[in-house]
Amino acid sequence: MEATIKIATSLLLNLALFLPCLSATVTMSSKGPIHHDYTRFADVERHCQSVLSSAAELGAEAGRAGVRMQQLSFMNGDWSQDAGQAPLFPFQGSYADAAVAGPEFLEAVPLASFMLTHTDMVPRRGARTAFNVSGILSFTISRNCCCSSMEPRTSPEFELRPGVSRLHVLLQGVYTETKSSGSGDDGGGERVLCMVGDAVLPVRGSNSTDPWDWAKNHGRDGKLKPPVVADGNILLVLRYPKAATLTTRAVRGEMTSTSAKSDAAYFDTVRLVSQLGGGYDSGYQFQPEDAELDAVVAGCSNDPIFHDGDDATEHLNRGASPCDIIYQSAPGHQVMEVIPNWNCEGTDAFCSRVGPFGTSRPTTRSMQDMAFTRSGIAVQGLQCEPTSSIDGTAAARVAALFRYVPPWEHQSMAVERTGLSAMTLSAEGVWTASTGRVCMVACLGGAKEACHYRVTLSVRKTFSMARRGNNIGQIAAMDGSHAPLLFQQRVRPREQWFGSGETPRKSYIYTKVEQARELLRVVKPTGFRDTNIAKLLLSYPNLAGAAHDLVSLSNLAGDLNLLFRCVVKPPFVPGWIEEPLFELQILSVGTLVGTYSPKFQQQFQGGGFSMRMEQLGRVRVHSVEKQQILNVSAEFTASRNNFLSPSSVMSLEGVYSPEDGRMYLIGCRNVHAPWRALSKRSDLEDGMDCSIEVTVEYPPTTTRWLVSRAAKVSIASVRDEDDPLHFNRTELHTLLVTYREQRRDELTEATVEGLLCVTMLSATIAATISQLRYVKSHADVAPYISLVMLGAQALGYSAALVTDAKMLPAWPTSRYKPYGDRMGWDMDCSVKALTLAALLLTARLAQKVWRSRARARARSPLEPGRVPGDGAVFLCSCGVHLAGLFFVLAVHWLSTYGTSTAQLTPSRVIYGEAQGMPSSHTRTRAAIVERHVGVVKEWFLLAQVIGNALWRVNCKPLAERYYAGVTAVWLLPHVYGYLRPPVVNTFYESEAHDDVMDFYSKASAVVVPVVGFVLALVVYVQQRWNYKIVGWAMRTEKNKLQHTY
């Protein structure tokens, strides 16, 4: 009955806490059923008179509401505002001048999204020239937060928080179509939306030069409530081309205020531009195959960089259709890197220009030099249509949009933008089988009068040290106004090849192997791993099958990948890369490029799981006769916050020796310098510094307890010390390595921990039962057992039952519990049952103590002080634990904020604020608190030690089998933690990693068991000699008093 009452009370309390949050959420989101009443028809008729007067009769295809709503909606277009004195809304971020802002300072990007929410398609008699529509227009200004989010709303909203500003305008109006008498691309006319809107606009301040000064210094905690005013005098006109072509693919709009200029809600004209929505259903129309396209093909670039060999072209020409190859090789949501024009010949103005693109920041020399090392090209809206050439060979017509992504723009947000501007090229062309290239004509910003550019794309399937691009492209001006702009998508080392005969297979040409073999002969390694004993005991990653076995090669490549977290940035890493997380990714091993997996259907047919486990175990072969020197290539990459994919730091190529687990590589890194400096150096290979030697020592696959599981990497430059490209030898240590065969052992980790928990709980239950028997036979000692001590143990058991907390001390583990079999489930249930039994026995012991104290008070009602109480014990115990916790948090604070905070980049701070997520330091503090709470249950004897000292006991309240047994139980997992092999968290997150947290974990692994043992020793001393110690202390104090008087 009592348990039922407690459960009901807990539910009511949670409900009481949850309801205010629920009501607040509903109030803030303002969501609910959407009603479309079209109450502002008179305003629409008055303001849209010119649009309605030129409307043409609607055809039958205009009634397809679903398709029309999709095609008339767009996401993440561009918007701008005419220069004036009435801006639309503020952006709460840094107001640094763009002219002096560096590339690390991300630029705020204005985005606009429109969604048609309803169309009134009620059948009416006679011809129709318009029908009612409603929608929502969202304006966003952000640097690196998420892009515009669209969902139906019942009321307009304005949102202002650090890093993000949003304005939602509700609209209703009419849809019309116009006809054009032209015969060109725009001969099909336009689709027009004319709508009036309602919004809540922020009130501008009295300072005309800076109307948003109130938004700069307020609401940094995200709780700013800006002053707003309701406004219904908004007019929006959107114009859509009926035919989506090379030069007519833009949606253009204009939003104006119909209020007087003196009105507080008045704003300057807002202009919008975006690509047509609807994706592949947008109805893109390719140009006719006429002499113009033939001229495009004739003018296609014949640069040697596009030549991939006859064999590679033959592979592309057979198997899959041309469009399948193009779609499979397309970069998708990736950004292709710009290749430095190190061999440019011309003037400074000619070679420093980044193709035809223009940016919002002033053109300076530093910006020009930086543009070729940190910018990229995003490919969007790819369209492909199979066709055939004149000679009957396979061909395809291709259309795409190329967007320039400068260094100061967040890449994940750039690939989602759909606006057309001076940073975009609309291109269309053909793919020919004879050359294996896509040749396109391009228009800057999508305007017909700016179609003066050619784009060449090539899909590459053969790679080498100097050719790491999977897709390579070039943008050239027909009038030669700028140097050709080269860009490429680097091949992804972890890209899978599924063994399909329709997919062209990739190949790699090794050019640095002889240098690497020479390095292998020159280097004379010494150490234990080179002795004969080590060669008999230790083994290293090796092939499980033949050298041409793709599965074995893929498994070996996965084992050779390494992950680094460097405290000090290596000297060969570019200065703008600040993140400490690096990877050594294997690109090829032998004849395999990337990774290999059999066809998907083999994974899901019978025996799929056993087949995967077989692949896990295939690398268990360690025979010396199968060990051979293998050719390998790799990429040393760095992760970056504002980049979609890791940035390449160095390309590597060499050999791997499975006999001693060493890899010898030659490294080539891009020289990030202006073209003026690159053109003067003759010792570079395709603009790269290849005078780098790298050696890697992998840990053995056996004896994980005795040998460190971290790989050692040595990187050295062989250039002279006075050379600007020289850097000192660098030694790197990776994170702990887990090989494929060792991952099977980690699958049993939960079972081993479960058995350990069962052993601990069983021993604890036995010790508690012995204490109950001891209390039964020694009833006079029961009042001197600390209830706080029993409460600490009960708290640990309750946490394990209610919150599913671990009974074991905290150590690195995976994020999931691999209880996929019956044994694991039974183990979990057994642990829960034993935990509940231990909790009940502890509660029974506490009940006996409570009753014994009650009887003692009843026998001596006039002397309640003689009965032990836990009030002072509780306060002292809490004080000790809180002091320890505050000490650890203070050390963490000093290590985190003791240095200058100037190292935090503005973009990173704004990103965290905009996302509303706790910082990594906050998560670390929370983890420290969580671990310290777990210490309370291990130091359960602390309360008993304090109670024995305060009560001056002259007895033995605790049986030795109890406190010594439970202490030994809590020492058991620490001993297991020392003996077990190190655990690698495969779900590693760099943000959650903290040096102070590592120190705290290592320190607690020693301090916690030592203090627990010391507490048990103190209890033993107190129960054996406490009376003598107290008597000696009282006699000493008495002698001092007699001496004083």
BELQUI-V664712 format. One record per helix or strand. SS is the DSSP state (h for helix, s for strand). FROM is the first residue (numbers start at 1). LEN is the number of residues. If there is no record, write none. Layout:
SS/FROM/LEN
SS/FROM/LEN
//
This chain:
h/2/28
h/41/7
h/49/5
h/60/4
h/65/8
s/74/8
s/109/11
s/131/12
s/157/5
s/164/15
h/185/4
s/190/13
h/213/3
s/228/14
s/244/1
s/250/8
s/270/6
h/279/3
s/284/1
h/291/8
h/304/3
h/310/8
h/322/8
s/335/5
h/348/4
h/365/10
s/376/13
s/394/12
h/411/4
s/424/9
s/437/8
h/448/3
s/453/7
s/462/2
s/469/9
s/485/6
s/496/2
s/507/2
h/513/10
h/528/3
h/532/6
h/550/11
s/562/4
s/581/9
s/592/2
s/595/2
h/600/5
h/608/13
h/624/3
s/629/10
s/647/11
s/662/9
h/675/4
s/685/1
s/688/10
s/710/8
s/730/7
h/740/7
h/749/29
h/779/6
h/787/16
h/822/38
h/864/3
h/871/27
h/901/3
h/906/10
h/920/19
h/941/11
h/960/20
h/995/50
//
